[in-house]
Amino acid sequence: MGNPSRYATVADLAAMSLPAGALAGISAEEQQKALDARSAFVDGYLKTRYTLPLLEWDQSITRAVCDLAAWDLLKRR
């Protein structure tokens, strides 16, 4: 499938899903890995309807990726 999609960044995660205090102790690298994993998960659904990689997407996709990654990060704490 080529390069993996990156629908969200660490800045998006802090802005949309978790306050900074909740992310304390979780490195930016670990946060981005969780976001990238969830971006790949979302691609699994999108590839059935769209040609990937998407060149642009609605903010709802970014929000969903952030929420899913937040869940993954917090359940490991």
PyMOL commands that set and color helices and strands:
alter all, ss='L'
color gray80, all
select helices_A, chain A and resi 10-16+20-23+28-46+59-75
alter helices_A, ss='H'
color red, helices_A
deselect
rebuild
show_as cartoon
